[in-house]
Amino acid sequence: MAVRGRHRRYQPNRINRASLTVTAGGAGLALPLVGTGTAHAADVETWDKVAACESTDDWDINTGNGYYGGLQFTQSTWEAFGGTRYAPRADLATREEQIAVAEKVLDVQGPGAWPVCSERAGLTRGGDPPDVRPAGGAASAKTSGSVKDVQPQTTPQSRAGKARMYTVVTGDTLSGIADTHEVRGGWQRLYEANRGAIGSDPDLILPGQRLSLRGGGATAASGTTTRKQDKQQKQQQTQQKKEQKRDSKAEAKSEAKSEPKDQKRQEQKKAPQKPSSSDSGKAKTGKATTHRAVVAPVDASTGTPYHQAGSSWSKGYHTGVDFPVPTGTSVKSVAAGRVVSAGWGGSYGYQVVVRHSDGRYSQYAHLSAISVKSGQSVGVGQRLGRSGATGNVTGPHLHFEVRTGPGFGSDVDPVAYLRAGGVRI
């Protein structure tokens, strides 16, 4: 039986990370006090549960939204509670080092520093201290992670003296990499050169992957790649010719049926008040083509409907429509537009928001992976990411909203919007 996931009450004004109550004012910061009161601790298993809720247990996460590491520290919190003795940022520190800093935050701020996930993980004050032994100095930061590692890297390689390599970072796409580095042949050539590293899906590239920018992939010689491309181009050209022949035959048959005699054509021209069946057919076709500028975000039936009332939602009703689909389902942009945000959205988990030419905004929430970045133009039906169960949910699904503005609270009926664009749902 398919899981029909729902998300929990959305509270936009609450902070879902260890981020605040460390404020600058007067002569100094509200720093942890040494030797005051009873120590407040939690075991490692509890911290693992908090990390699973905050970041899907990814201790190295850095999506560029200002929150870092498995427990989602802000930079100011990380610095104020002594995190820089381990690493410049939380995502560059080890799991043990992040927990050590989190213990200090818990001691001063309590579990409210993680208001949602602390309740789900059972994080409370008091308890046995975690069995972690951080190495104690900046030199212990992970050698594989440095500040430079979160930036795109293009480095020369010794192989043949010609290859250039690129390290994928969060938010990258093949088309964006190809455009930025002026790869000959575009993203298609880049994909062919790195098919062995990327796999069968060119839309799914992962941070940390190393891609060749000059055609010489790790698993295939350039000559073999070129022959494959030539063969594919010939096949595409042959297929296009076949389709053109079928289309021309279909048009000829249609004209023969709708206008069998020249006399009828002349009579129809004399009576403009009665348009021909072919003209009306063309008008309908044009109208249908316009409507097809909108598609469904996923190929699935709906779950929790729009405007369903209930105390689970802060507005008193469901502000979108849910599509209960398994984690990893491809999520598509319902119309062409520009990405205005792509990253962590609090209770919405990982989300993408797109602004369309009609002034409407569409939101895709609880994603497990994001394939686009803010400011990127997307086409109708283009993959934005993959569905998941991030944020406040009870199971995997896609939460889809249509809004008059980019933020929460400006929702309109998303199903009506899709149907107006010709989508049957």
Secondary structure per residue as TSV (DSSP state, phi and psi in degrees):
chain	resnum	aa	ss	phi	psi
A	1	M	-	360.0	133.1
A	2	A	-	-68.5	143.2
A	3	V	-	-78.8	130.5
A	4	R	-	-106.5	86.6
A	5	G	-	-74.1	150.0
A	6	R	-	-134.5	158.9
A	7	H	B	-105.6	157.5
A	8	R	-	-86.9	-179.4
A	9	R	-	-53.3	125.6
A	10	Y	-	-89.7	125.5
A	11	Q	-	-127.1	91.3
A	12	P	T	-66.3	-19.9
A	13	N	T	-91.5	-4.8
A	14	R	S	-92.0	150.9
A	15	I	-	-98.3	127.4
A	16	N	-	-102.4	27.6
A	17	R	S	-150.6	167.3
A	18	A	S	-77.7	84.9
A	19	S	-	-127.7	-26.3
A	20	L	-	-129.1	-163.1
A	21	T	S	63.8	10.2
A	22	V	-	-106.6	99.0
A	23	T	-	-118.8	148.6
A	24	A	E	-92.3	132.0
A	25	G	E	-177.2	145.9
A	26	G	T	66.1	-128.8
A	27	A	T	-95.3	-8.0
A	28	G	E	-171.5	-167.6
A	29	L	E	-102.5	158.5
A	30	A	-	-79.4	83.9
A	31	L	-	-91.3	159.5
A	32	P	-	-60.6	138.8
A	33	L	-	-95.4	137.9
A	34	V	T	-93.6	127.7
A	35	G	T	74.1	28.7
A	36	T	-	-116.4	115.1
A	37	G	S	78.2	-169.9
A	38	T	-	-85.8	137.7
A	39	A	-	-68.8	144.0
A	40	H	-	-114.6	122.0
A	41	A	-	-136.4	162.5
A	42	A	-	-142.0	150.4
A	43	D	-	-78.1	167.8
A	44	V	H	-62.0	-38.3
A	45	E	H	-60.3	-39.4
A	46	T	H	-66.3	-42.2
A	47	W	H	-64.2	-34.8
A	48	D	H	-62.8	-37.1
A	49	K	H	-67.3	-39.9
A	50	V	H	-62.1	-43.5
A	51	A	H	-65.2	-36.9
A	52	A	H	-63.1	-35.7
A	53	C	H	-75.9	-43.1
A	54	E	H	-74.3	-40.8
A	55	S	H	-139.2	20.9
A	56	T	T	53.0	37.5
A	57	D	T	64.2	32.6
A	58	D	-	-103.6	98.6
A	59	W	T	-75.0	-12.2
A	60	D	T	-104.6	12.0
A	61	I	-	-70.6	138.2
A	62	N	B	-152.7	95.1
A	63	T	-	-90.5	0.0
A	64	G	S	85.8	11.5
A	65	N	S	-99.2	7.6
A	66	G	S	96.8	-0.1
A	67	Y	-	-121.6	137.9
A	68	Y	B	-131.9	146.3
A	69	G	T	79.5	176.8
A	70	G	T	-63.6	-28.6
A	71	L	T	-103.4	9.0
A	72	Q	T	56.4	59.1
A	73	F	B	-77.5	144.6
A	74	T	-	-80.0	162.0
A	75	Q	H	-64.4	-37.9
A	76	S	H	-64.9	-39.9
A	77	T	H	-67.1	-43.0
A	78	W	H	-58.9	-42.7
A	79	E	H	-72.3	-41.5
A	80	A	H	-66.4	-30.3
A	81	F	T	-101.9	21.4
A	82	G	T	82.6	17.0
A	83	G	G	-67.1	-26.9
A	84	T	G	-69.1	-11.5
A	85	R	G	-68.4	-19.9
A	86	Y	T	-98.7	-46.5
A	87	A	-	-160.9	156.7
A	88	P	S	-60.6	-33.8
A	89	R	S	-136.8	162.9
A	90	A	G	-64.7	-37.6
A	91	D	G	-69.2	-13.8
A	92	L	G	-95.2	-3.2
A	93	A	S	-95.0	163.6
A	94	T	-	-77.3	166.5
A	95	R	H	-57.0	-44.7
A	96	E	H	-63.2	-39.5
A	97	E	H	-68.5	-38.5
A	98	Q	H	-64.5	-39.8
A	99	I	H	-65.9	-38.2
A	100	A	H	-60.8	-42.0
A	101	V	H	-69.4	-39.4
A	102	A	H	-61.4	-33.2
A	103	E	H	-61.5	-39.5
A	104	K	H	-67.0	-40.0
A	105	V	H	-63.5	-43.2
A	106	L	H	-61.9	-38.3
A	107	D	H	-63.1	-37.6
A	108	V	H	-91.3	-46.9
A	109	Q	H	-98.4	-20.2
A	110	G	-	79.3	-178.6
A	111	P	G	-65.6	-12.6
A	112	G	G	-63.8	-14.1
A	113	A	G	-64.4	-23.1
A	114	W	S	-124.0	72.6
A	115	P	T	-59.7	-36.6
A	116	V	T	-90.6	-51.4
A	117	C	H	-72.5	-25.0
A	118	S	H	-64.5	-37.7
A	119	E	H	-68.1	-41.9
A	120	R	H	-68.5	-31.4
A	121	A	H	-92.1	-10.3
A	122	G	T	76.4	30.2
A	123	L	-	-78.0	122.7
A	124	T	-	-137.8	166.4
A	125	R	S	-75.8	146.4
A	126	G	S	87.9	157.6
A	127	G	S	126.0	177.5
A	128	D	-	-73.6	139.1
A	129	P	-	-66.2	149.3
A	130	P	-	-69.3	146.9
A	131	D	-	-86.9	71.4
A	132	V	-	-124.1	147.1
A	133	R	-	-132.5	79.4
A	134	P	-	-65.2	147.5
A	135	A	-	-71.8	-8.8
A	136	G	-	87.8	3.9
A	137	G	S	-151.5	165.4
A	138	A	G	-62.9	-25.7
A	139	A	G	-68.7	-16.2
A	140	S	G	-85.5	-2.8
A	141	A	S	-59.6	149.0
A	142	K	-	-58.4	127.8
A	143	T	T	-68.7	-24.6
A	144	S	T	-79.1	-13.3
A	145	G	-	-121.5	116.5
A	146	S	-	-129.9	173.2
A	147	V	G	-58.5	-35.1
A	148	K	G	-67.4	-24.9
A	149	D	G	-67.3	-20.1
A	150	V	G	-87.5	-1.1
A	151	Q	S	-102.8	149.1
A	152	P	-	-58.7	137.4
A	153	Q	E	-123.3	131.3
A	154	T	E	-120.7	113.1
A	155	T	E	-126.7	139.6
A	156	P	E	-70.8	145.8
A	157	Q	-	-117.2	156.6
A	158	S	S	-78.1	-20.0
A	159	R	G	-61.6	117.3
A	160	A	G	60.9	0.6
A	161	G	G	67.7	12.0
A	162	K	T	-126.5	-23.1
A	163	A	-	-69.6	143.5
A	164	R	E	-120.2	136.5
A	165	M	E	-115.4	150.1
A	166	Y	E	-130.6	137.4
A	167	T	E	-99.4	122.0
A	168	V	-	-69.9	137.4
A	169	V	-	-121.5	168.5
A	170	T	T	-57.7	132.9
A	171	G	T	94.0	-7.8
A	172	D	-	-70.7	150.5
A	173	T	-	-132.2	157.5
A	174	L	H	-61.0	-40.6
A	175	S	H	-65.2	-39.6
A	176	G	H	-66.1	-41.4
A	177	I	H	-64.7	-43.2
A	178	A	H	-63.7	-39.9
A	179	D	H	-68.4	-44.6
A	180	T	H	-63.6	-40.3
A	181	H	T	-102.2	10.7
A	182	E	T	51.9	52.8
A	183	V	-	-74.3	126.0
A	184	R	T	-65.5	132.7
A	185	G	T	89.3	-1.7
A	186	G	H	69.7	-162.2
A	187	W	H	-65.7	-26.4
A	188	Q	H	-63.9	-44.6
A	189	R	H	-67.0	-39.4
A	190	L	H	-61.3	-40.9
A	191	Y	H	-66.6	-44.9
A	192	E	H	-60.4	-37.9
A	193	A	H	-71.7	-20.5
A	194	N	T	-125.8	23.3
A	195	R	H	-58.3	-37.2
A	196	G	H	-63.0	-33.5
A	197	A	H	-84.6	-35.3
A	198	I	H	-82.6	-41.8
A	199	G	-	102.0	-162.5
A	200	S	S	-81.3	-11.7
A	201	D	-	-112.6	106.0
A	202	P	T	-69.4	-15.3
A	203	D	T	-81.7	-8.8
A	204	L	-	-115.1	94.8
A	205	I	-	-117.5	149.4
A	206	L	-	-117.0	142.6
A	207	P	T	-55.4	136.7
A	208	G	T	98.9	-16.2
A	209	Q	-	-67.8	145.0
A	210	R	E	-106.3	123.2
A	211	L	E	-117.0	139.4
A	212	S	E	-82.1	131.1
A	213	L	S	-95.6	-2.1
A	214	R	S	-124.3	35.1
A	215	G	S	83.9	-22.0
A	216	G	-	-88.4	88.4
A	217	G	-	-71.4	164.9
A	218	A	S	-75.1	-20.7
A	219	T	S	-112.8	-5.2
A	220	A	S	-146.6	141.7
A	221	A	-	-73.6	155.7
A	222	S	H	-64.2	-34.6
A	223	G	H	-64.4	-41.6
A	224	T	H	-64.0	-41.7
A	225	T	H	-61.7	-43.0
A	226	T	H	-63.1	-42.9
A	227	R	H	-62.6	-39.8
A	228	K	H	-63.0	-42.8
A	229	Q	H	-62.7	-43.4
A	230	D	H	-60.7	-42.1
A	231	K	H	-63.8	-42.3
A	232	Q	H	-64.5	-40.5
A	233	Q	H	-62.6	-42.5
A	234	K	H	-62.9	-41.7
A	235	Q	H	-63.0	-41.5
A	236	Q	H	-63.8	-42.2
A	237	Q	H	-63.9	-41.9
A	238	T	H	-62.1	-42.3
A	239	Q	H	-65.3	-39.9
A	240	Q	H	-62.9	-40.2
A	241	K	H	-63.8	-42.3
A	242	K	H	-61.2	-42.8
A	243	E	H	-65.7	-38.5
A	244	Q	H	-64.0	-39.7
A	245	K	H	-64.0	-43.6
A	246	R	H	-63.3	-40.6
A	247	D	H	-64.1	-42.7
A	248	S	H	-65.8	-38.4
A	249	K	H	-65.0	-41.4
A	250	A	H	-64.3	-40.1
A	251	E	H	-65.6	-39.6
A	252	A	H	-63.2	-43.9
A	253	K	H	-63.3	-40.4
A	254	S	H	-63.5	-42.5
A	255	E	H	-66.8	-37.6
A	256	A	H	-65.1	-36.5
A	257	K	H	-76.7	-39.9
A	258	S	H	-80.3	-26.4
A	259	E	-	-137.1	78.0
A	260	P	-	-73.4	-21.2
A	261	K	-	-134.3	147.2
A	262	D	H	-65.1	-32.1
A	263	Q	H	-62.2	-39.1
A	264	K	H	-65.8	-35.6
A	265	R	H	-63.1	-44.2
A	266	Q	H	-64.3	-40.8
A	267	E	H	-64.1	-37.2
A	268	Q	H	-68.9	-33.8
A	269	K	H	-67.3	-34.6
A	270	K	H	-73.3	-20.3
A	271	A	-	-117.8	75.1
A	272	P	T	-68.3	-18.2
A	273	Q	T	-70.4	-11.9
A	274	K	S	-119.1	91.2
A	275	P	-	-64.0	148.3
A	276	S	-	-70.7	161.3
A	277	S	H	-63.7	-33.9
A	278	S	H	-68.5	-37.3
A	279	D	H	-64.1	-44.0
A	280	S	H	-65.8	-34.5
A	281	G	H	-64.1	-40.4
A	282	K	H	-64.8	-39.4
A	283	A	H	-63.0	-43.1
A	284	K	H	-64.6	-39.8
A	285	T	H	-62.4	-43.1
A	286	G	H	-61.6	-40.5
A	287	K	H	-64.8	-42.1
A	288	A	H	-64.9	-38.3
A	289	T	H	-63.0	-39.6
A	290	T	H	-62.0	-42.7
A	291	H	H	-66.3	-30.1
A	292	R	T	-72.8	5.2
A	293	A	T	-73.6	-0.1
A	294	V	-	-124.7	136.2
A	295	V	-	-131.4	166.6
A	296	A	-	-74.9	146.7
A	297	P	S	-68.4	-30.7
A	298	V	S	-142.7	159.8
A	299	D	S	-91.8	81.8
A	300	A	S	-161.4	161.6
A	301	S	-	-80.7	165.4
A	302	T	-	-85.6	156.9
A	303	G	-	-111.9	-112.2
A	304	T	S	-61.8	123.2
A	305	P	-	-81.3	168.4
A	306	Y	T	-68.1	140.8
A	307	H	T	71.2	14.7
A	308	Q	-	-67.5	128.7
A	309	A	B	-77.5	150.2
A	310	G	-	167.3	154.5
A	311	S	T	-77.4	-5.0
A	312	S	T	-70.5	-16.0
A	313	W	S	-118.1	140.0
A	314	S	T	-65.7	-28.6
A	315	K	T	-85.3	-1.5
A	316	G	S	87.2	-1.0
A	317	Y	B	-155.2	165.0
A	318	H	-	-77.0	121.8
A	319	T	-	-86.5	0.7
A	320	G	S	-146.6	-160.6
A	321	V	E	-127.8	141.0
A	322	D	E	-100.6	142.0
A	323	F	E	-117.2	105.7
A	324	P	-	-73.1	98.8
A	325	V	-	-129.0	154.6
A	326	P	-	-67.5	155.7
A	327	T	T	-58.8	133.7
A	328	G	T	99.9	-2.6
A	329	T	-	-67.6	136.3
A	330	S	E	-65.9	129.3
A	331	V	E	-109.8	125.8
A	332	K	E	-110.6	151.5
A	333	S	-	-71.3	129.4
A	334	V	S	-71.9	-20.4
A	335	A	S	-155.6	166.3
A	336	A	S	-67.5	150.9
A	337	G	E	174.0	-160.1
A	338	R	E	-129.0	135.5
A	339	V	E	-72.3	124.1
A	340	V	E	-100.2	-21.8
A	341	S	E	-156.9	145.6
A	342	A	E	-153.1	108.5
A	343	G	E	162.3	-154.7
A	344	W	E	-75.0	133.9
A	345	G	-	-123.9	36.9
A	346	G	G	66.0	-125.0
A	347	S	G	-63.6	-20.7
A	348	Y	G	-78.8	-6.1
A	349	G	-	68.0	-150.2
A	350	Y	E	-74.3	129.7
A	351	Q	E	-141.3	161.3
A	352	V	E	-130.0	135.8
A	353	V	E	-122.1	129.8
A	354	V	E	-121.3	134.7
A	355	R	E	-97.4	130.3
A	356	H	E	-104.3	167.2
A	357	S	T	-66.2	-21.6
A	358	D	T	-84.3	5.1
A	359	G	S	89.8	-6.1
A	360	R	-	-85.3	156.9
A	361	Y	E	-119.9	138.1
A	362	S	E	-115.8	140.1
A	363	Q	E	-120.0	139.8
A	364	Y	E	-128.8	111.9
A	365	A	E	-119.5	164.2
A	366	H	E	68.6	32.3
A	367	L	E	-74.4	153.2
A	368	S	E	-97.1	-19.3
A	369	A	E	-152.4	147.6
A	370	I	E	-120.6	131.4
A	371	S	-	-106.8	-1.3
A	372	V	-	-128.4	172.8
A	373	K	-	-134.7	160.4
A	374	S	T	-59.1	135.8
A	375	G	T	92.2	-8.6
A	376	Q	-	-80.7	138.3
A	377	S	E	-81.7	138.4
A	378	V	E	-128.5	150.9
A	379	G	-	-98.0	166.7
A	380	V	T	-62.9	131.2
A	381	G	T	81.7	-0.1
A	382	Q	-	-72.8	140.5
A	383	R	E	-68.0	130.6
A	384	L	E	-100.6	-26.7
A	385	G	E	171.8	-157.8
A	386	R	E	-130.1	143.8
A	387	S	E	-66.8	159.5
A	388	G	B	-164.2	-149.6
A	389	A	-	-143.8	40.5
A	390	T	-	-85.1	158.9
A	391	G	S	82.7	-155.3
A	392	N	S	-91.9	96.0
A	393	V	B	-139.2	166.3
A	394	T	S	-114.0	2.1
A	395	G	S	178.2	164.4
A	396	P	-	-68.0	133.7
A	397	H	B	-171.8	169.6
A	398	L	E	-105.7	125.1
A	399	H	E	-97.1	121.2
A	400	F	E	-119.9	129.3
A	401	E	E	-127.7	154.0
A	402	V	E	-122.5	131.3
A	403	R	E	-130.9	162.7
A	404	T	S	-90.5	-12.1
A	405	G	S	-139.3	172.8
A	406	P	S	-75.7	-17.6
A	407	G	S	-105.2	173.4
A	408	F	T	-62.9	140.3
A	409	G	T	105.5	-2.8
A	410	S	-	-115.4	32.3
A	411	D	E	-72.1	149.5
A	412	V	E	-129.0	172.6
A	413	D	-	-64.8	110.8
A	414	P	H	-71.8	-34.1
A	415	V	H	-67.5	-40.8
A	416	A	H	-62.5	-37.4
A	417	Y	H	-63.5	-44.2
A	418	L	H	-66.2	-42.6
A	419	R	H	-65.4	-35.8
A	420	A	H	-63.6	-25.3
A	421	G	T	-90.4	5.1
A	422	G	T	96.5	8.0
A	423	V	-	-85.2	129.6
A	424	R	-	-89.0	118.7
A	425	I	-	-146.0	360.0
